[in-house]
Amino acid sequence: MEAAEVTDIPGQRLAIIAEALYLVNLLLLPAVGCIILFWVYLRTYSDASPLARSHLAQTVRATMWAALLLIWVTILILAAGNWATPAAWTVALLHFLTVHTFLVLLGVIGLAKAMAGKSYRFPLVGVPCD
């Protein structure tokens, strides 16, 4: 039985790296994944293929939205609800878990699209593809 032949789509490897770094940022090493993703974006975006540009732009923008939604909105919920009340912590925890799960799901779909050599636009937080 032969392995399926992998086509060499321009920019596919970089698209996969961008999506993987987005997931690393959310699941494994939050600050480190973000810094590496931004570094890859700054070093490669101008010379990248349209597929890679699409995935790089989507993941960078989604990473910024993730930081806003997961860190700052959670802090605002806790501050508005008084840090000491169980209700504020319950709402903040539900917000964090729901948004985090949604963002991870988007990243997994984006990674699958990158592995298939297709463009992907994150719903709600993504930018129009080139």
All heavy atoms as an XYZ file, in Angstrom:
996
protein
N       0.848     -1.180      0.000
C       0.000      0.000      0.000
C       0.891      1.238      0.000
O       1.741      1.413      0.863
C      -0.882     -0.045      1.240
C      -1.844      1.073      1.349
S      -2.891      0.780      2.782
C      -4.313      1.610      2.264
N       0.675      2.123     -0.950
C       1.494      3.325     -1.071
C       0.875      4.481     -0.308
O      -0.339      4.595     -0.203
C       1.621      3.711     -2.546
C       2.418      2.719     -3.350
C       2.553      3.179     -4.779
O       2.610      4.397     -5.007
O       2.596      2.317     -5.664
N       1.753      5.321      0.192
C       1.275      6.522      0.875
C       0.738      7.505     -0.150
O       1.193      7.554     -1.285
C       2.419      7.171      1.659
N      -0.242      8.288      0.266
C      -0.819      9.284     -0.645
C       0.245     10.316     -1.002
O       1.043     10.725     -0.164
C      -2.008      9.966      0.017
N       0.255     10.700     -2.259
C       1.232     11.674     -2.715
C       0.857     13.062     -2.199
O      -0.285     13.498     -2.295
C       1.267     11.685     -4.240
C       2.362     12.571     -4.782
C       2.423     12.506     -6.298
O       2.271     11.400     -6.842
O       2.629     13.554     -6.907
N       1.814     13.734     -1.646
C       1.591     15.071     -1.114
C       1.965     16.079     -2.186
O       3.067     16.048     -2.721
C       2.441     15.309      0.161
C       2.238     16.718      0.672
C       2.100     14.288      1.214
N       1.038     16.955     -2.509
C       1.335     17.987     -3.496
C       2.089     19.116     -2.820
O       1.872     19.413     -1.651
C       0.048     18.532     -4.133
O      -0.792     19.037     -3.098
C      -0.675     17.449     -4.897
N       2.960     19.738     -3.562
C       3.756     20.837     -3.029
C       3.078     22.152     -3.399
O       3.347     22.737     -4.439
C       5.177     20.766     -3.591
C       6.106     21.747     -2.902
O       5.792     22.150     -1.771
O       7.128     22.106     -3.502
N       2.174     22.589     -2.549
C       1.450     23.834     -2.769
C       2.292     24.971     -2.206
O       2.707     24.924     -1.049
C       0.078     23.786     -2.084
C      -0.746     22.624     -2.658
C      -0.660     25.107     -2.240
C      -2.003     22.328     -1.901
N       2.548     26.020     -3.003
C       3.368     27.130     -2.516
C       2.767     27.772     -1.262
O       1.605     28.137     -1.238
C       3.367     28.123     -3.679
C       3.015     27.314     -4.881
C       2.133     26.206     -4.391
N       3.580     27.859     -0.227
C       3.161     28.497      1.012
C       2.433     27.602      1.987
O       2.087     28.040      3.081
N       2.218     26.345      1.615
C       1.469     25.460      2.503
C       2.195     25.220      3.822
O       1.586     25.252      4.882
C       1.175     24.130      1.812
C       0.305     23.210      2.645
C      -0.033     21.927      1.931
O       0.575     21.579      0.929
N      -1.018     21.213      2.436
N       3.490     25.014      3.759
C       4.263     24.769      4.976
C       4.175     25.965      5.918
O       3.966     25.809      7.124
C       5.716     24.462      4.629
C       6.579     24.141      5.833
C       7.997     23.815      5.409
N       8.026     22.785      4.382
C       8.332     21.509      4.622
N       8.643     21.135      5.819
N       8.323     20.635      3.645
N       4.303     27.175      5.383
C       4.217     28.384      6.208
C       2.803     28.571      6.766
O       2.630     29.000      7.911
C       4.648     29.604      5.397
C       4.767     30.923      6.146
C       5.682     30.811      7.355
C       5.272     32.005      5.195
N       1.793     28.222      5.988
C       0.413     28.300      6.467
C       0.197     27.347      7.631
O      -0.436     27.702      8.636
C      -0.554     27.982      5.327
N       0.744     26.146      7.533
C       0.626     25.168      8.618
C       1.359     25.665      9.856
O       0.860     25.551     10.980
C       1.155     23.795      8.164
C       0.237     23.210      7.088
C       1.301     22.840      9.340
C       0.785     21.977      6.398
N       2.530     26.233      9.675
C       3.296     26.775     10.806
C       2.510     27.883     11.501
O       2.443     27.936     12.733
C       4.678     27.274     10.337
C       5.564     26.084      9.962
C       5.348     28.140     11.390
C       6.852     26.458      9.261
N       1.899     28.775     10.715
C       1.128     29.877     11.304
C      -0.036     29.340     12.131
O      -0.257     29.785     13.271
C       0.620     30.807     10.206
N      -0.768     28.403     11.587
C      -1.914     27.848     12.311
C      -1.465     27.066     13.548
O      -2.101     27.136     14.601
C      -2.754     26.958     11.389
C      -3.408     27.679     10.243
C      -4.524     28.629     10.647
O      -5.009     28.573     11.796
O      -4.925     29.431      9.788
N      -0.362     26.337     13.425
C       0.150     25.586     14.576
C       0.607     26.534     15.684
O       0.357     26.282     16.871
C       1.287     24.673     14.141
N       1.260     27.624     15.312
C       1.688     28.593     16.320
C       0.501     29.264     16.997
O       0.544     29.570     18.195
C       2.608     29.644     15.699
C       4.019     29.167     15.399
C       4.781     30.210     14.581
C       4.762     28.851     16.694
N      -0.567     29.496     16.257
C      -1.788     30.039     16.850
C      -2.311     29.090     17.935
O      -2.669     29.518     19.035
C      -2.843     30.261     15.760
C      -4.198     30.621     16.286
C      -4.467     31.906     16.745
C      -5.226     29.688     16.334
C      -5.719     32.240     17.244
C      -6.474     30.013     16.820
C      -6.717     31.287     17.271
O      -7.947     31.620     17.759
N      -2.320     27.785     17.628
C      -2.786     26.807     18.618
C      -1.812     26.662     19.783
O      -2.234     26.489     20.928
C      -3.042     25.461     17.931
C      -4.261     25.434     17.019
C      -4.312     24.139     16.224
C      -5.537     25.629     17.820
N      -0.519     26.740     19.499
C       0.472     26.708     20.586
C       0.233     27.887     21.519
O       0.292     27.753     22.753
C       1.915     26.729     20.019
C       2.931     27.062     21.088
C       2.243     25.397     19.376
N      -0.054     29.038     20.949
C      -0.326     30.223     21.754
C      -1.536     30.013     22.658
O      -1.530     30.427     23.817
C      -0.547     31.432     20.847
C      -0.821     32.693     21.629
O      -0.128     33.001     22.581
N      -1.846     33.409     21.236
N      -2.571     29.368     22.156
C      -3.779     29.171     22.957
C      -3.687     28.007     23.933
O      -4.287     28.054     25.006
C      -4.982     28.928     22.033
C      -5.564     30.145     21.349
C      -6.654     29.723     20.377
C      -6.101     31.138     22.347
N      -2.964     26.968     23.575
C      -3.026     25.733     24.354
C      -1.783     25.392     25.162
O      -1.884     24.708     26.176
C      -3.325     24.559     23.408
C      -4.668     24.620     22.694
C      -4.754     23.527     21.642
C      -5.804     24.500     23.691
N      -0.616     25.814     24.721
C       0.610     25.313     25.334
C       1.461     26.402     25.971
O       1.739     26.346     27.167
C       1.415     24.552     24.265
C       2.545     23.677     24.716
C       2.067     22.632     25.701
C       3.206     23.013     23.529
N       1.886     27.367     25.190
C       2.794     28.421     25.654
C       2.256     29.784     25.218
O       2.679     30.322     24.206
C       4.197     28.205     25.077
C       4.880     26.894     25.435
C       6.097     26.672     24.553
C       5.268     26.894     26.898
N       1.323     30.352     25.976
C       0.642     31.563     25.516
C       1.535     32.704     25.051
O       1.422     33.121     23.914
C      -0.204     31.971     26.714
C      -0.450     30.705     27.426
C       0.779     29.876     27.229
N       2.404     33.209     25.830
C       3.212     34.361     25.413
C       4.260     33.956     24.377
O       4.489     34.674     23.399
C       3.876     35.000     26.615
N       4.865     32.801     24.566
C       5.911     32.337     23.658
C       5.350     32.089     22.257
O       5.923     32.525     21.255
C       6.587     31.059     24.211
C       7.600     30.508     23.229
C       7.224     31.337     25.555
N       4.212     31.413     22.172
C       3.588     31.167     20.881
C       3.224     32.449     20.157
O       3.396     32.572     18.948
N       2.756     33.428     20.906
C       2.389     34.725     20.331
C       3.613     35.445     19.773
O       3.596     35.947     18.644
C       1.709     35.580     21.394
S       1.174     37.180     20.829
N       4.677     35.483     20.535
C       5.904     36.158     20.101
C       6.486     35.486     18.859
O       6.870     36.160     17.898
C       6.932     36.202     21.253
C       6.444     37.141     22.348
C       8.305     36.623     20.751
C       7.201     37.034     23.652
N       6.529     34.171     18.861
C       7.069     33.453     17.701
C       6.184     33.676     16.475
O       6.689     33.898     15.371
C       7.236     31.949     18.002
C       8.286     31.743     19.092
C       7.619     31.186     16.742
C       8.370     30.329     19.612
N       4.865     33.657     16.662
C       3.952     33.903     15.539
C       4.175     35.295     14.958
O       4.266     35.454     13.740
C       2.497     33.740     15.976
C       1.444     34.064     14.919
C       1.581     33.159     13.704
C       0.053     33.955     15.517
N       4.276     36.302     15.800
C       4.518     37.662     15.304
C       5.871     37.765     14.615
O       6.017     38.448     13.609
C       4.409     38.690     16.428
C       2.998     38.923     16.903
C       2.762     39.463     18.140
C       1.899     38.600     16.125
C       1.470     39.696     18.586
C       0.602     38.813     16.547
C       0.390     39.368     17.792
N       6.887     37.077     15.142
C       8.216     37.081     14.524
C       8.155     36.441     13.138
O       8.714     36.989     12.180
C       9.209     36.346     15.426
C      10.588     36.301     14.873
C      11.516     37.292     14.877
C      11.199     35.181     14.213
N      12.672     36.863     14.262
C      12.504     35.570     13.849
C      10.772     33.897     13.914
C      13.368     34.710     13.194
C      11.645     33.047     13.267
C      12.921     33.464     12.910
N       7.480     35.295     13.024
C       7.331     34.629     11.721
C       6.575     35.540     10.762
O       6.944     35.673      9.593
C       6.621     33.259     11.874
C       6.206     32.694     10.532
C       7.507     32.279     12.617
N       5.544     36.181     11.236
C       4.758     37.096     10.402
C       5.635     38.233      9.867
O       5.632     38.512      8.664
C       3.592     37.667     11.218
C       2.771     38.683     10.480
C       1.733     38.290      9.646
C       3.028     40.047     10.609
C       0.976     39.227      8.960
C       2.273     40.989      9.934
C       1.247     40.564      9.116
O       0.506     41.499      8.429
N       6.372     38.873     10.746
C       7.212     40.002     10.329
C       8.321     39.579      9.367
O       8.684     40.323      8.462
C       7.820     40.695     11.550
C       6.817     41.437     12.438
C       7.496     41.926     13.715
C       6.168     42.588     11.684
N       8.875     38.401      9.540
C       9.976     37.940      8.690
C       9.526     37.413      7.338
O      10.303     37.463      6.387
C      10.766     36.843      9.406
C      11.474     37.357     10.611
C      12.833     36.880     10.822
N      13.426     36.065      9.801
C      14.692     36.121      9.473
N      15.476     36.968     10.076
N      15.200     35.320      8.560
N       8.311     36.885      7.249
C       7.939     36.159      6.033
C       6.765     36.732      5.262
O       6.572     36.360      4.104
C       7.608     34.689      6.366
O       6.489     34.656      7.257
C       8.794     33.980      6.989
N       5.971     37.604      5.842
C       4.724     38.027      5.205
C       4.938     38.678      3.839
O       4.224     38.375      2.892
C       3.940     38.981      6.119
C       2.583     39.321      5.569
C       1.525     38.429      5.700
C       2.353     40.519      4.905
C       0.276     38.725      5.185
C       1.107     40.822      4.383
C       0.074     39.921      4.531
O      -1.160     40.220      4.015
N       5.907     39.561      3.725
C       6.073     40.308      2.474
C       6.475     39.415      1.294
O       6.143     39.717      0.149
C       7.099     41.429      2.654
O       8.346     40.889      3.017
N       7.166     38.319      1.549
C       7.613     37.423      0.480
C       6.775     36.154      0.355
O       7.082     35.299     -0.474
C       9.074     37.019      0.713
C      10.012     38.217      0.690
O       9.715     39.183     -0.035
O      11.021     38.181      1.409
N       5.746     36.031      1.173
C       4.974     34.789      1.227
C       4.004     34.668      0.053
O       3.611     35.665     -0.559
C       4.206     34.721      2.547
N       3.612     33.439     -0.220
C       2.612     33.172     -1.252
C       1.237     33.615     -0.737
O       1.061     33.832      0.464
C       2.586     31.677     -1.569
O       2.004     30.982     -0.483
N       0.256     33.734     -1.626
C      -1.083     34.144     -1.178
C      -1.678     33.222     -0.109
O      -2.332     33.697      0.814
C      -1.909     34.112     -2.466
C      -0.923     34.364     -3.546
C       0.343     33.687     -3.094
N      -1.453     31.921     -0.225
C      -1.960     30.988      0.783
C      -1.336     31.271      2.145
O      -2.045     31.377      3.154
C      -1.682     29.540      0.368
C      -2.078     28.477      1.391
C      -3.596     28.436      1.544
C      -1.530     27.118      0.989
N      -0.027     31.404      2.179
C       0.657     31.672      3.440
C       0.258     33.044      3.998
O       0.048     33.183      5.205
C       2.164     31.602      3.243
N       0.143     34.043      3.134
C      -0.270     35.383      3.582
C      -1.645     35.334      4.229
O      -1.886     35.968      5.248
C      -0.314     36.353      2.407
C       1.010     36.871      2.006
C       0.849     37.800      0.814
N       2.051     38.592      0.713
C       2.067     39.888      0.480
N       0.957     40.544      0.286
N       3.206     40.521      0.424
N      -2.534     34.594      3.611
C      -3.887     34.470      4.143
C      -3.864     33.890      5.552
O      -4.457     34.445      6.475
C      -4.724     33.580      3.222
O      -5.943     33.243      3.811
N      -3.164     32.785      5.738
C      -3.116     32.137      7.041
C      -2.348     32.978      8.062
O      -2.733     33.037      9.228
C      -2.529     30.733      6.923
C      -3.510     29.747      6.374
N      -4.427     29.082      7.149
C      -3.748     29.336      5.104
C      -5.165     28.288      6.396
N      -4.769     28.427      5.137
N      -1.268     33.619      7.628
C      -0.528     34.488      8.548
C      -1.396     35.645      9.026
O      -1.445     35.955     10.222
C       0.738     35.029      7.876
C       1.903     34.067      7.761
C       2.945     34.611      6.786
C       2.526     33.817      9.126
N      -2.088     36.298      8.107
C      -2.944     37.431      8.475
C      -4.071     36.990      9.405
O      -4.382     37.675     10.388
C      -3.508     38.090      7.224
N      -4.669     35.842      9.103
C      -5.768     35.352      9.934
C      -5.301     35.026     11.358
O      -5.956     35.391     12.326
C      -6.390     34.094      9.312
C      -7.013     34.287      7.961
C      -8.085     35.360      7.934
O      -8.975     35.388      8.768
N      -7.975     36.259      6.981
N      -4.181     34.341     11.466
C      -3.730     33.921     12.792
C      -3.237     35.099     13.629
O      -3.484     35.133     14.833
C      -2.638     32.845     12.700
O      -1.561     33.318     11.874
C      -3.189     31.554     12.128
N      -2.581     36.054     13.008
C      -2.120     37.221     13.768
C      -3.315     38.019     14.283
O      -3.374     38.407     15.443
C      -1.170     38.099     12.921
C      -0.967     39.458     13.544
C       0.164     37.394     12.747
N      -4.280     38.241     13.414
C      -5.465     38.997     13.839
C      -6.253     38.222     14.902
O      -6.705     38.801     15.889
C      -6.344     39.305     12.643
C      -7.532     40.160     13.016
C      -8.208     40.682     11.784
N      -9.421     41.369     12.169
C      -9.678     42.608     11.840
N      -8.817     43.291     11.127
N     -10.804     43.172     12.204
N      -6.408     36.920     14.712
C      -7.132     36.113     15.695
C      -6.391     36.073     17.030
O      -7.022     36.044     18.090
C      -7.345     34.705     15.163
N      -5.070     36.098     16.998
C      -4.287     36.123     18.233
C      -4.523     37.417     18.995
O      -4.665     37.416     20.226
C      -2.786     35.948     17.920
O      -2.596     34.658     17.333
C      -1.936     36.072     19.164
N      -4.588     38.528     18.278
C      -4.857     39.808     18.948
C      -6.262     39.830     19.539
O      -6.468     40.298     20.659
C      -4.637     40.958     17.977
C      -3.178     41.149     17.613
S      -2.839     42.612     16.638
C      -3.436     42.112     15.044
N      -7.238     39.295     18.801
C      -8.590     39.210     19.332
C      -8.654     38.269     20.534
O      -9.379     38.531     21.501
C      -9.563     38.749     18.252
C     -10.092     39.881     17.442
C      -9.699     40.249     16.185
C     -11.091     40.817     17.835
N     -10.397     41.357     15.784
C     -11.264     41.722     16.773
C     -11.854     40.974     18.978
C     -12.185     42.766     16.833
C     -12.776     42.017     19.034
C     -12.924     42.896     17.971
N      -7.911     37.179     20.467
C      -7.898     36.233     21.588
C      -7.373     36.904     22.851
O      -7.933     36.720     23.938
C      -7.054     35.013     21.240
N      -6.309     37.675     22.720
C      -5.770     38.379     23.887
C      -6.795     39.354     24.449
O      -6.998     39.420     25.676
C      -4.487     39.119     23.505
N      -7.443     40.088     23.574
C      -8.451     41.045     24.016
C      -9.598     40.336     24.731
O      -9.995     40.720     25.846
C      -8.991     41.843     22.823
C     -10.142     42.782     23.132
C      -9.620     44.023     23.846
C     -10.867     43.165     21.867
N     -10.123     39.299     24.108
C     -11.290     38.619     24.662
C     -10.976     37.793     25.906
O     -11.772     37.745     26.843
C     -11.922     37.716     23.599
C     -12.551     38.428     22.418
C     -12.946     37.423     21.339
C     -13.758     39.235     22.853
N      -9.830     37.128     25.899
C      -9.526     36.232     27.014
C      -8.931     36.953     28.219
O      -9.226     36.598     29.355
C      -8.585     35.118     26.553
C      -9.184     34.142     25.555
C      -8.138     33.158     25.083
C     -10.382     33.425     26.144
N      -8.113     37.942     27.981
C      -7.464     38.622     29.107
C      -8.278     39.833     29.560
O      -8.730     39.904     30.704
C      -6.031     39.046     28.740
C      -5.186     37.811     28.432
C      -5.406     39.858     29.864
C      -3.846     38.108     27.815
N      -8.457     40.773     28.640
C      -9.039     42.054     29.046
C     -10.522     41.965     29.376
O     -10.980     42.580     30.345
C      -8.757     43.118     27.991
C      -7.291     43.347     27.865
C      -6.485     43.024     26.814
C      -6.420     43.892     28.853
N      -5.183     43.339     27.080
C      -5.107     43.868     28.335
C      -6.613     44.385     30.140
C      -4.014     44.332     29.041
C      -5.525     44.841     30.850
C      -4.243     44.808     30.298
N     -11.290     41.229     28.611
C     -12.721     41.111     28.921
C     -12.926     40.348     30.218
O     -13.788     40.711     31.021
C     -13.498     40.468     27.745
C     -14.940     40.195     28.120
C     -13.433     41.367     26.514
N     -12.125     39.328     30.451
C     -12.225     38.594     31.718
C     -11.903     39.502     32.899
O     -12.607     39.478     33.918
C     -11.291     37.368     31.702
O     -11.624     36.543     30.587
C     -11.425     36.564     32.984
N     -10.874     40.315     32.771
C     -10.528     41.264     33.833
C     -11.658     42.268     34.038
O     -12.014     42.595     35.180
C      -9.196     41.970     33.524
C      -8.046     40.979     33.664
C      -8.983     43.178     34.429
C      -6.708     41.489     33.186
N     -12.235     42.765     32.950
C     -13.358     43.710     33.068
C     -14.562     43.073     33.757
O     -15.227     43.724     34.573
C     -13.754     44.231     31.694
C     -12.826     45.255     31.065
C     -13.260     45.559     29.630
C     -12.782     46.523     31.892
N     -14.842     41.822     33.438
C     -15.956     41.127     34.098
C     -15.698     41.033     35.598
O     -16.584     41.315     36.412
C     -16.163     39.723     33.486
C     -16.714     39.837     32.070
C     -17.096     38.883     34.353
C     -16.720     38.526     31.302
N     -14.486     40.661     35.968
C     -14.163     40.547     37.391
C     -14.185     41.906     38.093
O     -14.666     42.024     39.218
C     -12.795     39.878     37.564
C     -12.760     38.390     37.229
C     -11.328     37.886     37.229
C     -13.614     37.603     38.211
N     -13.687     42.927     37.429
C     -13.673     44.265     38.032
C     -15.089     44.813     38.178
O     -15.424     45.430     39.202
C     -12.831     45.209     37.190
N     -15.916     44.599     37.170
C     -17.285     45.111     37.220
C     -18.134     44.355     38.239
O     -19.053     44.929     38.829
C     -17.930     45.017     35.843
N     -17.831     43.103     38.454
C     -18.627     42.288     39.366
C     -18.059     42.183     40.757
O     -18.536     41.377     41.549
N     -17.032     42.934     41.070
C     -16.350     42.881     42.366
C     -15.583     41.555     42.468
O     -16.160     40.481     42.496
C     -17.331     43.043     43.528
C     -16.619     43.178     44.854
O     -15.395     43.075     44.937
N     -17.382     43.430     45.899
N     -14.284     41.672     42.545
C     -13.376     40.521     42.531
C     -13.729     39.455     43.567
O     -13.445     38.285     43.372
C     -11.937     40.985     42.806
C     -11.403     41.919     41.786
C     -11.553     43.276     41.766
C     -10.649     41.604     40.622
N     -10.938     43.817     40.667
C     -10.355     42.805     39.950
C     -10.179     40.417     40.080
C      -9.629     42.850     38.769
C      -9.450     40.461     38.917
C      -9.185     41.672     38.274
N     -14.336     39.858     44.666
C     -14.547     38.930     45.779
C     -15.837     38.118     45.662
O     -16.041     37.199     46.456
C     -14.549     39.700     47.091
N     -16.695     38.429     44.724
C     -17.978     37.721     44.664
C     -17.894     36.463     43.811
O     -17.277     36.451     42.748
C     -19.085     38.631     44.091
O     -18.739     38.987     42.758
C     -19.259     39.890     44.927
N     -18.529     35.399     44.280
C     -18.550     34.159     43.485
C     -19.250     34.335     42.135
O     -18.873     33.692     41.157
C     -19.318     33.180     44.365
C     -19.227     33.724     45.743
C     -19.127     35.206     45.603
N     -20.238     35.199     42.068
C     -20.962     35.410     40.814
C     -20.037     35.976     39.744
O     -20.089     35.555     38.581
C     -22.154     36.338     41.037
N     -19.195     36.917     40.106
C     -18.265     37.499     39.137
C     -17.286     36.444     38.633
O     -16.993     36.383     37.432
C     -17.505     38.668     39.767
N     -16.792     35.612     39.527
C     -15.864     34.557     39.115
C     -16.557     33.513     38.241
O     -15.964     32.983     37.293
C     -15.228     33.898     40.345
C     -14.141     34.753     40.899
C     -14.243     35.642     41.926
C     -12.808     34.843     40.415
N     -13.045     36.277     42.122
C     -12.135     35.799     41.210
C     -12.102     34.218     39.401
C     -10.809     36.137     41.016
C     -10.767     34.541     39.213
C     -10.135     35.491     40.011
N     -17.811     33.220     38.543
C     -18.561     32.258     37.733
C     -18.766     32.782     36.318
O     -18.529     32.062     35.333
C     -19.925     31.955     38.384
O     -19.702     31.449     39.701
C     -20.713     30.943     37.562
N     -19.191     34.033     36.206
C     -19.391     34.630     34.886
C     -18.066     34.730     34.132
O     -17.987     34.420     32.936
C     -20.073     36.015     35.012
C     -20.089     36.744     33.676
C     -21.472     35.860     35.560
N     -17.007     35.142     34.824
C     -15.693     35.263     34.177
C     -15.198     33.898     33.696
O     -14.664     33.775     32.585
C     -14.691     35.885     35.137
N     -15.379     32.882     34.508
C     -14.948     31.535     34.128
C     -15.753     31.005     32.940
O     -15.184     30.437     31.999
C     -15.072     30.585     35.319
C     -14.561     29.169     35.117
C     -13.066     29.183     34.806
C     -14.841     28.313     36.333
N     -17.058     31.204     32.969
C     -17.887     30.774     31.833
C     -17.499     31.517     30.561
O     -17.415     30.914     29.484
C     -19.364     31.002     32.145
C     -19.997     30.003     33.100
C     -21.410     30.446     33.476
C     -20.012     28.616     32.501
N     -17.254     32.815     30.671
C     -16.814     33.596     29.514
C     -15.496     33.053     28.980
O     -15.365     32.793     27.783
C     -16.657     35.071     29.894
C     -15.793     35.834     28.955
N     -16.223     36.231     27.707
C     -14.497     36.226     29.047
C     -15.238     36.850     27.087
N     -14.179     36.864     27.880
N     -14.526     32.880     29.863
C     -13.205     32.427     29.443
C     -13.274     31.064     28.768
O     -12.704     30.862     27.691
C     -12.246     32.387     30.640
C     -10.837     32.087     30.252
C      -9.963     33.111     29.953
C     -10.376     30.781     30.176
C      -8.650     32.841     29.573
C      -9.073     30.497     29.797
C      -8.213     31.536     29.497
N     -13.965     30.118     29.384
C     -14.025     28.761     28.832
C     -14.764     28.725     27.488
O     -14.339     28.022     26.558
C     -14.693     27.810     29.822
C     -13.878     27.511     31.078
C     -14.699     26.668     32.047
C     -12.584     26.811     30.725
N     -15.832     29.470     27.369
C     -16.595     29.487     26.118
C     -15.786     30.113     24.988
O     -15.680     29.553     23.892
C     -17.913     30.254     26.315
O     -18.645     29.652     27.381
C     -18.743     30.249     25.045
N     -15.212     31.274     25.241
C     -14.444     31.977     24.205
C     -13.190     31.186     23.846
O     -12.844     31.054     22.671
C     -14.110     33.411     24.662
C     -13.136     34.082     23.712
C     -15.381     34.232     24.770
N     -12.503     30.649     24.841
C     -11.287     29.881     24.596
C     -11.589     28.657     23.731
O     -10.870     28.366     22.768
C     -10.642     29.476     25.913
C      -9.316     28.825     25.750
N      -9.173     27.458     25.698
C      -8.073     29.345     25.607
C      -7.898     27.162     25.531
N      -7.198     28.290     25.473
N     -12.645     27.946     24.073
C     -13.027     26.766     23.296
C     -13.356     27.142     21.853
O     -12.938     26.457     20.910
C     -14.234     26.071     23.957
O     -13.880     25.727     25.295
C     -14.643     24.826     23.188
N     -14.086     28.235     21.657
C     -14.431     28.705     20.326
C     -13.178     29.049     19.525
O     -13.044     28.665     18.361
C     -15.354     29.928     20.447
C     -15.707     30.557     19.138
C     -16.553     29.922     18.245
C     -15.203     31.800     18.803
C     -16.887     30.503     17.035
C     -15.532     32.396     17.601
C     -16.378     31.746     16.713
N     -12.232     29.744     20.141
C     -11.002     30.138     19.453
C     -10.134     28.923     19.109
O      -9.515     28.878     18.049
C     -10.222     31.150     20.289
C     -10.886     32.522     20.439
C     -10.159     33.352     21.492
C     -10.938     33.252     19.115
N     -10.087     27.943     19.987
C      -9.338     26.721     19.698
C      -9.986     25.968     18.536
O      -9.295     25.487     17.626
C      -9.231     25.817     20.949
C      -8.693     24.439     20.587
C      -8.343     26.472     22.001
N     -11.305     25.884     18.535
C     -12.006     25.219     17.436
C     -11.708     25.902     16.102
O     -11.438     25.233     15.103
C     -13.511     25.210     17.700
C     -14.377     24.595     16.610
C     -14.057     23.114     16.439
C     -15.842     24.778     16.948
N     -11.709     27.233     16.093
C     -11.363     27.956     14.872
C      -9.938     27.651     14.427
O      -9.659     27.513     13.242
C     -11.531     29.461     15.076
C     -12.946     29.973     15.305
C     -12.925     31.485     15.508
C     -13.860     29.591     14.170
N      -9.018     27.544     15.391
C      -7.634     27.224     15.072
C      -7.473     25.825     14.501
O      -6.683     25.603     13.572
N      -8.219     24.875     15.015
C      -8.160     23.504     14.506
C      -8.707     23.453     13.070
O      -8.130     22.799     12.194
C      -8.932     22.533     15.429
C      -9.097     21.164     14.794
C      -8.220     22.416     16.766
N      -9.793     24.176     12.829
C     -10.335     24.238     11.465
C      -9.327     24.911     10.535
O      -9.101     24.463      9.410
C     -11.695     24.976     11.449
C     -12.742     24.160     12.200
C     -12.147     25.241     10.015
C     -14.033     24.910     12.469
N      -8.701     25.996     11.003
C      -7.686     26.682     10.200
C      -6.502     25.788      9.894
O      -5.983     25.789      8.774
N      -6.067     24.996     10.867
C      -4.957     24.064     10.644
C      -5.344     23.002      9.620
O      -4.554     22.665      8.738
C      -4.535     23.413     11.964
C      -3.382     22.424     11.883
C      -2.112     23.089     11.346
C      -3.122     21.811     13.252
N      -6.562     22.495      9.710
C      -7.020     21.505      8.731
C      -7.055     22.103      7.327
O      -6.657     21.447      6.354
C      -8.401     20.982      9.118
N      -7.512     23.344      7.219
C      -7.537     24.013      5.912
C      -6.114     24.228      5.392
O      -5.853     24.055      4.202
C      -8.258     25.358      6.001
C      -9.730     25.245      6.273
C     -10.466     24.805      5.047
C     -11.959     24.948      5.256
N     -12.731     24.646      4.087
N      -5.190     24.614      6.261
C      -3.797     24.816      5.846
C      -3.196     23.499      5.372
O      -2.479     23.458      4.375
C      -2.977     25.401      6.988
N      -3.489     22.423      6.080
C      -2.967     21.118      5.692
C      -3.561     20.650      4.360
O      -2.931     19.888      3.635
C      -3.231     20.095      6.792
C      -2.433     20.393      8.057
S      -2.860     19.340      9.435
C      -2.011     17.852      8.971
N      -4.754     21.144      4.037
C      -5.379     20.813      2.762
C      -4.959     21.776      1.652
O      -5.350     21.597      0.504
C      -6.899     20.836      2.907
N      -4.188     22.802      2.013
C      -3.732     23.767      1.018
C      -4.783     24.780      0.622
O      -4.732     25.328     -0.468
N      -5.733     25.051      1.521
C      -6.823     25.977      1.226
C      -6.745     27.200      2.131
O      -6.272     27.125      3.259
C      -8.170     25.286      1.423
C      -8.392     24.131      0.486
C      -9.739     23.502      0.710
C      -9.942     22.331     -0.247
N     -11.210     21.672     -0.001
N      -7.245     28.317      1.633
C      -7.339     29.527      2.438
C      -8.429     29.351      3.482
O      -9.320     28.520      3.342
C      -7.672     30.743      1.575
O      -6.600     31.055      0.742
N      -8.353     30.172      4.522
C      -9.345     30.106      5.582
C      -9.521     31.490      6.173
O      -8.554     32.199      6.401
C      -8.898     29.116      6.658
C      -9.820     29.033      7.840
C     -11.125     28.586      7.694
C      -9.393     29.403      9.104
C     -11.977     28.502      8.773
C     -10.240     29.315     10.193
C     -11.530     28.869     10.027
O     -12.370     28.793     11.093
N     -10.760     31.863      6.403
C     -11.065     33.140      7.046
C     -11.751     32.844      8.364
O     -12.792     32.209      8.404
C     -11.983     33.989      6.176
C     -12.305     35.315      6.801
C     -13.231     36.143      5.908
N     -13.469     37.433      6.474
C     -14.507     37.730      7.251
N     -15.381     36.796      7.567
N     -14.650     38.946      7.728
N     -11.144     33.301      9.467
C     -11.730     33.112     10.768
C     -13.070     33.859     10.830
O     -13.108     35.049     10.520
C     -10.821     33.667     11.867
C      -9.697     32.750     12.264
C      -8.631     32.541     11.430
C      -9.719     32.103     13.485
C      -7.587     31.714     11.788
C      -8.682     31.270     13.867
C      -7.623     31.072     13.015
N     -14.165     33.217     11.223
C     -15.423     33.924     11.348
C     -15.336     34.996     12.438
O     -14.653     34.825     13.444
C     -16.416     32.829     11.790
C     -15.745     31.551     11.477
C     -14.285     31.794     11.511
N     -15.972     36.096     12.226
C     -16.067     37.227     13.148
C     -14.769     38.003     13.327
O     -14.768     39.219     13.302
C     -16.578     36.786     14.543
C     -17.915     36.074     14.583
C     -18.228     35.597     15.993
C     -19.023     36.972     14.079
N     -13.651     37.340     13.529
C     -12.401     38.051     13.832
C     -11.404     38.070     12.675
O     -10.378     38.707     12.772
C     -11.711     37.448     15.078
C     -12.606     37.564     16.299
C     -11.321     35.999     14.846
N     -11.709     37.373     11.606
C     -10.767     37.263     10.491
C     -10.827     38.450      9.542
O     -11.777     39.235      9.547
N      -9.795     38.563      8.739
C      -9.732     39.601      7.714
C     -10.062     38.965      6.366
O      -9.820     37.785      6.162
C      -8.329     40.267      7.655
C      -8.063     41.032      8.923
C      -7.238     39.255      7.427
N     -10.600     39.725      5.434
C     -10.858     39.155      4.106
C      -9.578     38.609      3.478
O      -8.531     39.231      3.582
C     -11.411     40.336      3.309
C     -11.931     41.279      4.345
C     -11.053     41.101      5.547
N      -9.683     37.452      2.856
C      -8.516     36.824      2.225
C      -8.150     37.561      0.937
O      -9.004     38.110      0.274
C      -8.806     35.358      1.919
S      -9.160     34.392      3.387
N      -6.843     37.561      0.634
C      -6.359     38.205     -0.589
C      -6.821     37.460     -1.816
O      -6.944     36.320     -1.894
C      -4.825     38.265     -0.594
C      -4.318     39.182      0.520
O      -5.070     40.052      0.949
O      -3.154     38.996      0.918
